[in-house]
Amino acid sequence: MKIKNIFKFLIIAFLATQLGACDKNEAEQKFEKTPTERINAQKKELNDVLLSSEFGWKAVYYTDNTQLGGFTHLFKFSADGKVAMASDFDSDTSIYNSDYSIEIGSTVSLLFSTKNRIHLLSDSNNSPTVGLKGRGYKGDFQFLYYGQENGEIIFKTNRSFQELRFIKATAEDWTDLELNTKMAQNVIGSDKRPLFRLLEINDGTDIHKLDFNYASKARFATANSVEQGYGISYNMGIAFTKTGISVSPAVEVNNQQLTEFIYDDGTGDFTATGTNGVSATIKYSKKPLILTDDYKLLLPGGGNNVYAYMHGFTESEGPNSELFLSLLGDIEKASGVPLIRAQFWFNNIDGTNYIEYRSGDDQTEVRYYHFFTIKADDVNKTVTFIPGVWKSSTAIAGESGTAPEGPAISRPSFLKALDDEFMNPNGLYFAEIPTTGYRGYTFTSTTTHFRMVASSL
C-alpha cells in the first residue's frame, strides 16, 4: 500500500474512533438513570410542585365540553398526604379534607384516594341528563402527570386522556368561590326578567340573533340561528366566575375566539368582547325570536296528537324552566310521589282534548284527567286551553284516542299550580325544539316563567 493511502486510512480510522467515543459518552449520559430512577425523580418533582404553592391550586374541569360545562376546584396539598378541597359543583363551597397519593404506573399520577368534592363528577348515580344515565358527569379522580409549563401543572385524565391544567390559586380564589354559585343563578335567569333568551352575535359588520337555551344541571348551552341563510349554531360548556362565565369551546366570531363573558347586573346580559367591533352577548327577549305555526298541530284538523312530559326522561332538557321544575318538586313533596307524566291528548276520535296526569311509583299509579277545549290566536300564534271537567280512573286511555271513563272529581290540590300554568287564560306558545333521540316540543307561557319540554308520542 502506498504511503499516502496508508496515511489517509489512519486519519479515517482515528476520526471514526473519536466519533464512536462521543456517541458512547452521550448514550451513557442519556441512560445514566434507570427507568425506576427516572420515575422516582418525576414522582418527587410532582410532589414538590404540589406543595410549592402558598394557596394551593385551581382547576376548571370540563369533563366533556360537547355536553357538559366546567366545575372549579381548589386544592391545598399537605406533606402528610392530606388535601383540602372546595368546589362550585353546588351551593356548598365549604372546604373538605381527604387523602391523596402520587402513584406510579406507566407514568406518575395524582390520585385523590378518598372521597371528596372531585368525586361528585365521577359518581355514576349522579347524572345530569338522560343520555348520561349511569355515567354521572364523566369525571375522573386520577390524573396523569405530564410536566409543567409557565407555572402550570399539566395533567391528562386517566380515562378520557383529556388535558387538565392546575394553576396557582390565590387567597381570593378560596374566599370568592361562593360568588361562582351566585353567578349560576344569573345564568339560569331571574323571574323578574323575561323567560326567553338569545345570543346576539356582532361580527363587526352584521348582527345575528340565535335562540339560546341553557341546561342548568349539565351547565351546557345551545344557541341556534333562526335566520334564513344563516346556519350558524353554537354548543358551549359553561363555567362560572365571580364576574360572569367562561365557555368551552370558544364562541368563534369572525375568526376570533370569545371565551370570557362579563355579567351586567343592570341588564342581565353576559357579553364577550373581541376587537374591531366583534362581540357576543347573551340577552333577554320578551317573546320567542320566531313565532311558528306549530300550534296548529293542536287544533281540530291537526290530527290525533299526543305530547308528554315524562319523569326521568324529558325533565333534564335545558329548555325546561326553573319554575316548571320547582312545580314538579312541589307536587312530589305534597303527594309523596313524583309526577310520572303530564300527557296531552289532542283531537281524539270522540272529539275530546285532555291532560292525563300520572302520579305514583313503581307499585302504585293513579291517573287524573283534565278535559279542556282549545282556542287559537292566529295573530300571536298561541293557544289557550279552556278548563273543563276532571275525572279519575285506573283505566288506561284508549290507544285509538278515546277518553277514559271515570267519575267526575274535584281538581287534586297538589296539581293545581301546574294545571293553572297550562290553563293560563293568556295562552301558551307551542313550538318544536331540537332534541336528541325523539321529537321534542315546548309548552311555554306567554306571561310567566313557565316552560315544559314534551316528547311527541
C-alpha positions in Angstrom: 0.0 0.0 0.0 1.3 3.4 -0.9 2.4 5.7 1.9 -0.2 8.3 1.0 -3.1 5.8 1.2 -1.8 4.4 4.5 -1.9 7.9 5.9 -5.5 8.5 4.7 -6.6 5.2 6.2 -5.1 6.1 9.6 -6.8 9.5 9.6 -10.2 8.0 8.9 -9.8 5.3 11.5 -8.8 7.9 14.1 -11.9 10.0 13.3 -14.2 7.0 13.5 -12.8 6.1 16.8 -13.4 9.6 18.2 -17.0 9.7 16.9 -17.7 6.3 18.4 -16.4 7.5 21.7 -18.6 10.6 21.6 -21.7 8.5 20.8 -20.9 6.2 23.6 -20.5 9.1 26.1 -23.8 10.7 25.0 -25.6 7.3 25.3 -24.1 6.8 28.8 -25.2 10.3 29.8 -28.7 9.8 28.4 -29.2 6.5 30.2 -27.2 7.1 33.3 -30.5 6.8 35.3 -32.6 3.6 35.3 -36.3 3.7 34.4 -37.1 3.4 38.1 -34.8 6.3 39.0 -36.4 8.5 36.3 -39.9 7.6 37.5 -38.9 8.3 41.2 -37.4 11.6 40.2 -40.7 12.5 38.4 -42.7 11.5 41.4 -40.6 13.8 43.6 -41.0 16.6 41.1 -44.7 16.3 41.2 -44.8 16.1 45.0 -42.6 19.2 45.3 -44.6 21.3 42.9 -48.0 20.3 44.6 -46.6 21.6 47.9 -44.9 24.7 46.4 -48.0 27.0 46.0 -48.8 29.0 49.1 -52.5 29.0 48.4 -52.7 25.7 46.6 -54.0 25.1 43.1 -57.1 25.8 41.0 -58.5 23.8 38.1 -61.6 24.4 36.0 -62.6 20.9 35.0 -64.5 20.4 31.8 -65.1 16.6 31.8 -66.7 16.7 28.3 -67.3 20.1 26.7 -69.5 18.6 24.0 -72.3 18.1 26.5 -71.2 19.4 30.0 -69.8 22.5 31.5 -66.9 23.3 33.7 -66.5 22.9 37.5 -64.0 24.9 39.5 -62.0 23.0 42.1 -59.5 24.3 44.6 -56.8 22.1 46.2 -54.3 22.7 49.0 -51.9 19.8 49.4 -50.0 18.8 52.6 -46.9 16.8 53.0 -48.7 14.2 55.1 -50.8 13.1 52.2 -53.9 15.2 53.0 -55.6 17.6 50.7 -58.1 20.4 51.5 -60.6 20.8 48.7 -63.5 23.0 47.7 -65.6 23.3 44.5 -68.5 25.2 43.0 -70.3 21.9 42.0 -73.3 23.2 44.0 -74.0 25.8 46.6 -71.8 24.1 49.2 -68.4 25.7 48.7 -67.1 24.6 52.1 -63.6 23.1 52.4 -63.3 19.4 53.0 -60.2 17.3 53.8 -59.3 13.9 52.3 -56.3 11.9 51.2 -54.2 12.0 48.1 -51.3 10.0 46.8 -48.8 10.0 44.0 -49.0 6.7 42.1 -46.5 5.0 39.8 -47.8 3.1 36.8 -47.0 3.6 33.2 -46.4 7.2 34.3 -46.6 9.2 37.5 -50.2 10.2 38.5 -52.0 12.2 41.2 -54.8 10.1 42.8 -57.5 11.5 45.1 -57.7 8.3 47.0 -60.6 9.1 49.4 -63.9 10.7 48.7 -64.1 14.5 48.3 -65.7 17.1 46.0 -63.9 15.9 42.9 -65.7 12.6 43.2 -69.1 14.2 42.6 -68.2 14.3 39.0 -67.4 10.6 38.8 -70.5 9.3 40.7 -72.4 7.1 38.2 -75.6 7.7 40.2 -75.3 11.5 39.8 -76.2 12.0 36.1 -77.3 15.5 34.8 -79.0 14.2 31.7 -80.8 11.1 30.5 -78.1 10.4 27.9 -75.5 10.3 30.7 -77.5 7.9 32.9 -75.1 5.6 34.7 -72.1 7.7 33.7 -72.6 10.7 36.0 -70.6 13.8 34.9 -68.0 11.6 33.2 -65.4 12.9 35.7 -62.1 11.3 36.9 -60.2 11.4 40.2 -56.8 10.2 38.9 -54.7 12.5 36.7 -51.6 11.5 34.8 -48.6 13.9 35.2 -47.2 15.5 32.0 -44.9 18.1 33.4 -45.1 21.9 33.9 -45.4 24.9 31.7 -45.5 28.6 32.6 -46.0 27.8 36.2 -49.0 25.5 35.5 -49.1 21.7 36.2 -50.1 19.7 33.1 -52.2 16.6 33.7 -54.2 14.3 31.5 -57.3 12.5 32.8 -56.8 8.8 33.4 -59.8 7.5 31.4 -60.6 10.1 28.7 -57.0 11.3 28.4 -58.1 15.0 28.2 -55.7 17.7 29.3 -56.4 19.4 32.6 -54.2 22.2 34.0 -53.7 23.2 37.6 -52.9 26.9 38.0 -51.7 28.6 41.2 -54.6 29.6 43.4 -54.8 32.9 45.3 -56.3 33.7 48.7 -59.2 35.4 46.9 -59.9 32.2 44.9 -60.9 30.5 48.2 -62.9 33.4 49.7 -64.6 34.2 46.4 -65.6 30.7 45.3 -69.1 31.2 46.6 -69.6 34.1 44.2 -69.4 31.4 41.4 -72.5 29.8 42.7 -74.3 33.1 43.0 -73.4 33.8 39.3 -75.0 30.4 38.5 -78.5 31.9 39.2 -77.8 34.8 36.8 -77.1 32.3 34.1 -80.4 30.5 34.8 -82.1 33.8 34.8 -84.2 35.9 37.2 -88.0 35.5 37.4 -88.0 39.3 37.3 -86.8 39.2 33.7 -88.3 37.6 30.6 -88.1 33.9 30.1 -86.7 34.0 26.6 -83.0 34.3 25.9 -81.0 35.0 22.8 -77.3 35.0 21.8 -76.6 38.2 19.8 -73.5 37.9 17.5 -71.8 41.0 16.2 -69.1 40.1 13.6 -68.0 43.8 13.2 -70.3 44.3 10.3 -73.6 42.5 10.8 -75.7 41.4 13.8 -77.3 38.0 14.1 -79.6 36.6 16.7 -79.7 33.0 17.8 -82.2 31.2 20.1 -80.4 30.5 23.4 -81.2 27.7 25.8 -79.3 26.6 29.0 -79.4 23.3 30.9 -78.5 24.2 34.5 -77.7 20.7 35.7 -75.3 20.0 32.8 -74.1 23.6 32.7 -74.4 23.4 29.0 -75.9 25.9 26.5 -77.1 25.7 22.9 -77.6 28.6 20.5 -79.3 28.1 17.2 -79.9 30.5 14.4 -83.5 31.4 13.4 -82.5 33.4 10.3 -82.9 32.2 6.8 -79.5 31.8 5.1 -77.6 32.0 8.4 -76.9 28.5 9.6 -74.5 29.1 12.5 -75.0 27.4 15.8 -73.0 27.1 19.0 -72.8 24.4 21.7 -70.9 25.5 24.8 -70.0 24.2 28.2 -70.3 26.9 30.8 -68.1 27.5 33.9 -68.9 30.2 36.5 -66.6 33.0 37.6 -67.2 35.8 40.1 -67.6 38.3 37.2 -69.5 36.2 34.7 -68.9 32.9 32.8 -66.3 31.3 30.7 -67.2 28.9 27.9 -65.6 25.9 26.2 -65.4 25.5 23.3 -65.0 29.2 22.5 -67.6 31.1 20.6 -65.9 31.9 17.3 -66.9 35.2 15.6 -65.0 36.4 12.6 -62.0 34.2 13.4 -61.9 35.5 17.0 -62.2 33.1 19.9 -64.5 34.5 22.6 -64.4 32.7 26.0 -65.0 35.2 28.8 -68.5 36.7 29.2 -68.9 39.5 31.7 -72.2 39.9 33.6 -74.1 43.2 33.6 -76.4 43.3 36.6 -78.4 46.2 35.2 -79.5 44.4 32.0 -78.8 40.7 32.9 -76.6 40.5 29.8 -73.4 38.4 29.5 -71.0 40.0 27.0 -67.7 38.7 25.5 -65.9 41.5 23.6 -63.3 41.0 20.9 -61.6 43.5 18.6 -62.8 45.6 15.7 -66.4 45.6 16.9 -66.7 41.8 17.4 -68.8 40.7 20.4 -71.2 38.0 21.6 -74.0 38.8 24.1 -76.5 36.6 25.9 -79.6 38.7 26.2 -83.2 38.5 27.3 -86.1 38.7 24.9 -89.8 39.4 25.7 -91.0 36.7 23.3 -89.6 33.9 21.1 -87.3 35.1 18.3 -89.5 33.4 15.8 -93.2 32.5 16.1 -94.0 29.2 14.3 -97.2 27.6 13.1 -96.6 24.5 15.2 -99.6 25.5 17.4 -101.8 24.4 14.5 -100.9 20.8 15.3 -103.1 21.1 18.4 -106.2 22.4 16.6 -109.0 20.5 15.1 -107.7 19.2 11.8 -104.2 18.9 13.2 -104.6 15.2 13.8 -104.8 13.0 16.9 -101.5 14.1 18.5 -100.1 13.2 21.9 -97.3 15.1 23.7 -95.9 14.2 27.1 -93.6 15.3 29.9 -92.0 12.0 31.2 -90.4 11.7 34.6 -86.7 10.6 34.2 -86.7 11.5 30.5 -87.7 14.9 29.3 -87.2 16.7 32.6 -83.4 17.0 32.1 -83.8 19.0 28.9 -82.3 22.5 29.0 -85.4 24.5 27.9 -87.4 23.3 30.9 -87.8 26.4 33.1 -86.9 26.6 36.8 -90.5 27.4 37.5 -91.7 24.1 35.9 -89.0 22.1 37.7 -89.9 23.7 41.0 -93.6 22.8 40.5 -92.6 19.2 39.9 -90.7 19.3 43.2 -93.8 20.8 45.0 -96.0 18.0 43.6 -93.7 15.3 44.9 -93.4 17.0 48.2 -97.2 17.4 48.6 -98.2 14.0 47.3 -95.3 11.9 48.5 -94.7 10.5 45.0 -93.4 12.1 41.7 -95.5 13.1 38.8 -94.7 10.4 36.3 -96.4 12.1 33.3 -98.3 15.1 32.2 -99.6 13.9 28.8 -101.6 16.0 26.4 -104.1 14.3 24.1 -105.5 16.4 21.2 -108.3 15.7 18.8 -109.3 12.3 20.0 -111.8 10.4 17.8 -114.6 11.3 20.3 -113.7 15.0 19.9 -112.1 15.5 23.3 -108.9 17.0 24.4 -107.4 16.3 27.9 -104.3 16.2 30.0 -103.5 12.9 31.6 -101.6 13.3 34.9 -100.0 10.1 36.2 -98.8 10.2 39.7 -97.2 7.4 41.7 -94.3 5.0 41.9 -93.4 1.5 40.6 -96.1 -0.1 42.9 -98.9 2.3 42.6 -100.1 4.7 39.9 -103.1 7.0 39.9 -104.3 8.8 36.8 -106.2 12.0 36.7 -107.7 13.5 33.5 -108.5 17.2 32.9 -110.6 17.8 29.9 -110.4 21.1 28.0 -111.4 22.9 24.9 -109.0 24.9 22.8 -108.9 28.4 21.3 -106.3 29.8 18.9 -104.8 33.2 18.4 -103.6 33.2 14.8 -102.0 36.7 15.1 -99.8 35.9 18.1 -99.7 32.2 17.2 -100.7 31.0 20.6 -103.3 28.5 22.0 -105.4 28.9 25.1 -106.8 25.8 26.9 -110.2 26.4 28.5 -110.7 24.2 31.5 -113.5 21.6 31.7 -114.3 18.6 33.9 -111.8 16.5 35.9 -112.0 12.7 36.1 -110.1 9.9 37.8 -109.7 6.4 36.5 -107.5 3.4 36.9 -108.1 2.6 33.3 -105.6 3.4 30.6 -106.7 5.9 27.9 -107.5 4.1 24.7 -104.7 3.9 22.2 -107.1 4.9 19.4 -107.6 8.2 21.2 -110.8 7.6 23.1 -111.2 9.3 26.5 -111.2 7.0 29.6 -114.4 6.5 31.5 -114.5 7.5 35.1 -116.3 9.6 37.7 -116.0 13.4 37.8 -113.9 14.7 40.6 -112.6 17.9 42.1 -109.2 19.0 40.9 -106.5 17.4 43.1 -104.9 20.2 45.2 -101.4 19.1 44.5 -101.9 19.5 40.8 -103.4 23.0 41.0 -100.3 25.1 40.4 -99.1 23.1 37.5 -102.5 22.9 35.9 -103.0 26.6 36.3 -99.9 27.2 34.1 -101.4 25.0 31.4 -104.8 26.8 31.6 -103.3 30.2 31.5 -106.1 32.5 30.1 -103.4 34.5 28.3 -102.3 31.4 26.3 -99.3 29.3 25.5 -96.7 29.2 22.8 -96.2 25.7 21.3 -93.1 25.0 19.2 -90.7 22.2 18.1 -87.2 22.3 19.6 -84.0 20.4 18.8 -83.7 17.2 20.9 -81.7 14.0 20.7 -83.5 10.7 20.2 -87.0 11.9 20.0 -89.1 14.8 18.6 -89.5 17.5 21.2 -91.8 20.4 21.7 -92.2 23.1 24.3 -95.4 24.5 26.0 -94.4 28.0 27.1 -96.4 30.6 29.0 -96.9 34.0 27.4 -96.9 35.7 30.8 -95.0 33.7 33.3 -91.6 31.9 33.6 -93.2 28.5 32.8 -91.8 26.3 30.0 -92.1 22.5 29.7 -90.5 20.1 27.2 -92.7 17.3 25.9 -92.0 14.4 23.7 -94.2 13.7 20.7 -95.7 10.2 21.1 
